[in-house]
Amino acid sequence: MNILMSFIHQNIKSSMALIVLLVLLSPTITSANPALPPIIALLLADGEAASPALAVGRHHACAVLKDHTVRCWGDNQEGQLGNNTEVDSDTPVVAIGVTDAVAVYAGYDSTCAKIRDGSVKCWGDNNNSLFGLDNSDDILLPLTIPGLEDSVSLSVHQAFMCQIRPDKTVQCAGNGSNGSLGTGTENNSSVFVPAINLANVVAIEAGRGHACAIVDGGGVKCWGANSQGETGIGNNNPNEVLTPTAIGGVGSAKQLALGDDFSCALLEGGSIRCWGDGNSGQIGNGTEEDAFTPQDVLGISDAKSIAADRDTACAILADKSMRCWGRNGNGQLANQDPTLSLSSLPVVAAGFSHAREVG
């Protein structure tokens, strides 16, 4: 546990670091353990798990606690901690007015919480009106967002966000300059607009300028920026894919993880395939080359959960250990080798066991 908390403390303010939070299931870790950090104890004591219970942005993190409040910590320059200040905090603070939360989501400098009654509250950076509001002002106090009521799931990134509606369609808002809203144009939108050519969606993830969705049956469609092949259509021409487009090689996807300019899919059976920017080894196939179609992450066949950020990806395996690959300039591979600047193959993340969730 000390390794976990030290890792969070050392990396929470690093712009290049992948912040990793894990729900640990070791029988030796209980809420009665007096040495256990209070927020972890509250998470572990929760008998009604939120999904997702943990969310990690660029420089901040948030968690849903057992009382269904939300606490956040880290950078707060855009109000992403939700406590009506712009003061950073290295300890968890209460997101004011957020009660009965059942899930939490984080973008670069923003946060949203899904409430049991179907409403969604958001706070932090509203850059490009990504919350679907008429302005781009920072939100310091959590605000109920009219266009997100009854959302099934959300994904927030730097300048746009998308939601799955109850009818399994997708709506997005914010910056559409790369075609990232999936509307067939490069227009921005301050209200949530439907992505076209997209139905029966069960999961969605947003990258820096692109997004991907899993549809019923496990197929994947991607759209948006494609300068490094991050939409997986087979090339980087055109540089923008304006409408959701089906890609091959990931027909049994059950989870997505998108970094800045690359994408990964966890497939049924536990294998992982990635595509897009590979300059830091984040494709995981032993090269540092871009991949225009999904490529196997070598050495992993039994993954249970994946996450990606910037130029790094991590996976939880069936034995509850963790493997990471990609950039390591700030220690985001957690392999205890300060001389390793990147790895194009998965390496063991040291000190983690009984891991269930990575973000």
VOZAPA-978742 format. One line per 10 residues: number of its first residue (from 1); for each residue x, y, z of C-alpha. Coordinates in pm, 1 decimal, always signed. Each point is the difference from the previous one (the first is absolute). Layout:
BEGIN
NUM	X Y Z; ...
***
This chain:
BEGIN
1	+0.0 +0.0 +0.0; +289.1 +237.9 +71.6; +117.4 -58.8 -356.6; -344.7 +97.8 -131.1; -23.2 +320.1 +202.3; +361.5 +94.1 -75.6; -63.8 -52.9 -370.8; -307.6 +224.1 +10.1; +184.6 +271.5 +195.9; +301.6 +0.2 -231.7
11	-199.1 +4.2 -323.4; -315.7 +200.5 +69.1; +160.3 +323.2 -128.8; +207.8 -143.3 -285.5; -137.0 +94.0 -341.4; +153.0 -305.8 -165.7; -90.3 -254.4 +267.5; -269.8 -261.6 -27.4; -171.1 +9.4 +339.5; -104.6 -346.2 +108.3
21	-256.3 -73.2 +270.6; -85.9 -352.7 +102.7; -272.1 -156.2 +210.1; +192.6 -261.9 +198.1; -167.2 -317.2 +114.2; +268.0 -146.3 +229.7; -154.6 -164.4 +308.6; +258.1 +178.7 +215.4; -135.3 +340.9 -99.6; -321.3 +88.6 +181.7
31	-176.1 +314.3 +107.6; +94.5 -83.2 +358.1; +371.6 +22.8 -74.8; +115.3 +314.4 +188.9; +290.0 +53.3 -241.8; -226.3 +10.8 -302.7; -43.1 +344.4 -163.4; -356.7 +113.4 +80.1; -122.7 +37.4 -358.4; +115.5 -350.0 -93.2
41	-170.8 -140.2 +309.3; -325.9 +166.5 -99.5; +24.4 -143.1 -349.9; +74.0 -351.4 +119.2; -284.9 +7.1 +252.7; -253.8 +74.3 -271.1; -236.5 -291.5 -45.2; -174.7 +166.8 -294.6; +280.1 +66.2 -245.5; -32.2 +298.7 -230.7
51	+98.0 -47.3 -363.2; +235.2 +158.3 -68.5; +90.8 +80.8 +361.2; +330.7 +162.5 -92.2; +78.9 +263.4 -262.6; +334.2 +151.0 -93.9; +53.9 +321.0 -194.7; +320.1 +166.3 -113.2; +102.9 +126.1 +344.3; -288.1 -98.0 +227.7
61	-192.3 -305.9 +116.8; -342.6 -63.3 +151.5; -173.9 -287.8 +177.7; -354.6 -95.2 +92.8; -9.4 -92.5 +368.7; -220.2 -249.4 +181.7; -239.6 +280.5 +99.4; -30.7 +88.1 -371.2; +168.5 +336.2 +35.7; +296.8 +87.0 -224.2
71	+341.7 +114.3 +115.5; +274.9 +133.2 -224.0; +365.3 +95.8 +35.1; +285.3 +145.9 -205.1; +4.2 +300.4 -232.2; -292.9 +241.2 +36.1; +91.7 +291.4 -225.9; -318.9 -50.7 -203.1; -221.6 -94.6 +296.2; +14.9 -371.0 -79.8
81	-8.9 -98.2 +369.3; -351.4 +143.3 +34.8; +51.6 +177.5 +334.3; -69.2 +356.9 -122.2; +369.4 +96.8 -2.2; +292.6 -7.7 -242.1; +243.6 -116.9 +270.5; +187.1 -326.6 -56.4; -33.1 -272.6 +261.2; +224.7 -297.6 +72.9
91	-273.3 -151.7 +216.6; -355.1 -91.9 -109.6; -259.1 +279.3 +26.3; -376.7 -28.4 -25.1; -161.8 +90.2 -331.9; -264.4 +234.9 +139.8; -361.6 -99.1 -52.3; +74.4 -334.7 -163.5; -201.4 -263.7 +185.1; -140.5 -336.9 -100.6
101	+269.2 -37.4 -268.0; +23.5 -334.1 -180.4; +290.4 +70.9 -237.7; +270.5 +257.6 -63.6; +175.4 +103.1 -322.6; +299.3 +229.4 -58.7; +132.9 +193.8 -296.5; +326.9 +190.9 -22.4; -106.8 +266.3 +249.4; -366.0 -80.1 +56.2
111	-217.4 -244.5 +190.9; -354.2 -136.9 -26.8; -199.6 -218.1 +237.7; -304.4 -205.9 -86.3; -271.7 +21.7 +266.8; -238.9 -280.4 +89.5; -304.4 +197.2 -121.2; +148.0 +11.8 -352.9; +133.1 +354.4 +14.5; +366.0 +86.7 -61.0
121	+202.0 +269.0 +174.9; +320.4 +138.3 -150.9; +267.9 +243.2 +112.2; +338.6 +135.9 -104.2; +123.2 +103.2 -342.0; -285.6 +67.6 -242.8; +241.3 +71.7 -284.9; -176.2 +19.3 -337.3; -337.0 -40.7 +178.4; +70.6 -372.1 +31.4
131	-270.1 -27.9 +269.6; -258.1 +105.9 -256.0; -51.9 +344.2 +153.1; -25.1 +337.1 -171.2; +327.9 +121.2 +149.8; +353.9 -126.9 +55.6; +44.1 +125.0 +356.9; +160.2 -223.7 +261.7; -252.3 -154.8 +239.8; +123.1 +7.2 +360.6
141	-313.1 -146.6 +156.2; -148.5 -324.7 -139.4; -284.3 +91.5 -234.8; -283.1 -218.9 -128.2; +38.3 -15.4 -379.3; -334.7 +2.0 -184.1; +120.3 -188.9 -307.3; +137.9 -295.7 +194.4; -305.3 -123.4 +187.1; -44.2 -378.6 -17.4
151	+336.9 -53.4 -171.0; +105.2 -363.2 +1.5; +370.9 +83.0 -6.8; +231.7 +297.3 -60.2; +349.8 +61.6 -128.2; +169.2 +337.4 +46.7; +328.6 +117.8 -147.6; +178.2 +330.5 -49.5; -236.7 +190.8 -227.9; -303.8 -221.5 -62.2
161	-212.2 -263.1 +167.0; -243.1 -268.3 -112.4; -285.4 -185.2 +164.7; -197.3 -315.7 -67.6; -373.5 +67.3 +9.5; -259.1 -252.4 +129.6; -84.9 -96.7 -359.8; +368.9 -95.0 -54.1; +71.9 +294.4 -227.7; +285.9 +244.0 +64.4
171	+0.1 +375.9 +46.7; +309.2 +221.4 +26.0; +76.0 +365.5 +79.2; +302.0 +230.1 -11.5; +278.7 +35.9 -253.8; -70.5 -176.5 -327.5; +294.5 +130.5 -201.0; +135.3 -351.3 -61.6; -340.6 -149.4 -65.5; +4.0 -114.2 +362.0
181	-374.7 +53.8 +51.0; -82.0 -258.6 -267.6; -250.6 +223.9 -176.9; +153.7 -13.4 -347.5; +140.0 +351.9 +40.5; +287.0 +174.2 +177.3; -235.6 +240.7 +175.0; +9.8 +70.2 +373.8; -320.3 -35.1 +200.2; -99.0 +155.9 +332.5
191	-290.4 -244.9 +27.4; +0.0 -378.0 -21.8; -50.4 -112.1 -358.6; -50.3 -355.1 -131.1; +288.4 -189.8 -156.0; -119.0 -139.7 -331.1; +35.9 -358.4 -127.5; +13.7 -125.1 +358.9; -256.7 -218.5 +178.4; -17.5 -280.4 +256.2
201	+299.8 +141.3 +189.8; +100.6 -169.4 +324.8; +329.4 +181.0 +81.4; +176.6 +318.5 -104.5; +342.8 +156.9 +55.3; +141.8 +336.7 -104.2; +362.2 +76.4 -86.9; +158.3 +338.5 -58.6; -164.1 +54.5 -338.4; -164.9 -332.2 -77.6
211	-250.8 -238.1 +153.2; -98.3 -365.7 -29.7; -309.2 -197.5 +96.9; -86.0 -364.8 +47.5; -331.8 -105.4 -151.8; -215.1 -302.5 +77.9; +188.9 -314.6 -93.7; +343.0 +146.5 +73.2; +67.6 +196.0 -319.4; +188.1 +331.0 +24.4
221	-57.9 +328.9 -180.9; +239.9 +297.2 +20.8; -1.2 +358.7 -122.4; +188.3 +329.6 +29.6; +371.6 +77.4 -30.7; +192.4 -256.6 -202.6; +340.9 +157.8 -68.2; +171.9 -301.2 +158.0; -256.1 -264.0 -82.7; -177.7 +22.4 +334.8
231	-341.4 -78.5 -151.7; +129.4 -334.1 -130.9; -143.5 +35.3 -351.9; +318.7 -131.8 -165.4; +185.2 +323.6 -79.7; +38.1 +361.4 +111.2; -161.9 +146.5 -309.2; -230.8 +178.4 +56.3; +142.9 +159.7 +312.6; -353.1 +34.8 +136.8
241	-271.8 -263.4 -8.2; -321.1 +200.5 +26.1; -248.4 -280.5 +62.0; +18.9 -312.9 +218.9; +161.6 -270.5 -211.7; +22.5 -373.2 +70.1; +351.9 -139.0 +34.1; +123.3 -354.3 -43.1; +189.8 -229.8 +232.2; -189.8 +81.2 +319.9
251	-332.5 -170.4 -57.7; -27.0 -134.4 +353.5; +90.5 +312.2 +198.4; -125.9 +32.0 +356.8; +195.7 +305.4 +122.8; +173.6 +300.0 -160.1; +289.8 +217.1 +116.7; +108.9 +308.8 -195.0; +312.9 +209.2 +48.0; +76.9 +326.5 -170.0
261	+53.9 -141.9 -349.6; -36.2 -374.3 +36.8; -273.3 -247.9 +85.0; -20.9 -343.2 +161.3; -272.5 -262.5 +26.0; -24.8 -285.9 +249.2; -150.6 -297.6 -179.0; -203.7 -293.1 +122.4; +246.3 -260.6 +118.3; +244.4 +255.4 +143.7
271	+219.9 +108.5 -290.2; +57.6 +371.1 -74.2; +46.0 +178.5 -331.2; +118.9 +359.8 -43.3; +34.5 +239.1 -294.3; +107.6 +358.4 -76.8; +304.7 +189.4 +126.6; +280.2 -240.3 +87.3; +292.7 +238.8 +45.1; +27.2 -83.4 +369.6
281	-67.4 -371.3 -34.5; -362.9 +40.0 +106.2; -125.4 -251.1 -260.0; +171.2 -270.1 +205.7; +111.8 -207.6 -299.2; +375.9 +38.0 +44.1; +40.1 +296.8 -237.2; -8.3 +378.7 +21.7; -192.4 +41.8 -322.1; -352.4 +127.7 -63.6
291	-259.9 -269.0 -63.1; -286.8 +77.4 -236.4; -186.9 -320.2 +88.4; -37.3 -182.0 +335.1; +312.8 -188.9 +106.3; +38.2 -263.5 +271.2; +155.0 +113.2 +326.8; +262.0 -270.6 +37.1; +19.0 -217.8 +307.6; -352.1 +70.3 +129.8
301	-277.0 -254.7 -48.0; -197.5 +15.6 +324.9; -70.5 +368.6 +67.6; -304.8 +97.8 +205.0; +19.0 +380.8 -10.0; +190.3 +265.7 -196.1; +68.1 +374.0 +18.8; +196.0 +249.9 -208.7; +116.1 +359.8 +29.2; +225.2 +221.2 -211.9
311	+259.8 -250.6 -127.6; -35.7 -288.2 +247.6; -234.8 -293.2 +57.7; -46.3 -249.1 +284.2; -193.7 -323.7 +45.5; -114.1 -205.0 +297.0; +51.5 -372.1 -62.2; -194.7 -302.4 +121.3; +247.6 -54.0 +285.0; -72.9 +361.0 +112.1
321	+348.8 +121.3 -86.8; +54.1 +297.0 -233.1; +196.8 +50.8 -321.8; +72.6 +337.0 -164.1; +158.6 +114.7 -326.7; +82.7 +325.9 -177.7; +169.3 +314.0 +129.8; +176.5 -16.1 +336.4; +155.6 +347.3 +28.3; -170.6 +56.4 +336.0
331	-8.1 -357.2 +123.8; -348.1 -71.5 -131.2; +89.3 -364.0 -76.0; +63.4 -47.9 +374.7; +274.1 -252.1 -72.1; +259.1 +161.5 +231.9; +249.5 +60.7 -283.7; +82.0 +374.1 -21.9; +223.3 -61.0 -304.2; -287.1 -133.0 -212.5
341	-150.2 +286.6 -200.2; -256.5 -221.1 -175.1; -92.9 -359.6 -61.6; -159.0 -130.8 -318.5; -84.8 -324.7 +181.3; -203.8 -41.1 +322.1; +209.2 +1.5 +318.1; -98.8 -99.7 +351.6; -122.4 +290.2 +215.4; +181.1 -69.6 +325.9
351	-172.4 -4.1 +336.0; -356.0 -51.4 -118.6; -196.5 -313.2 +84.7; -367.2 -86.3 +38.7; -79.6 +282.3 -240.1; -352.5 +37.0 -135.5; -21.2 +335.5 -177.1; +248.5 +229.2 -172.2; -61.7 +355.4 -116.2
***
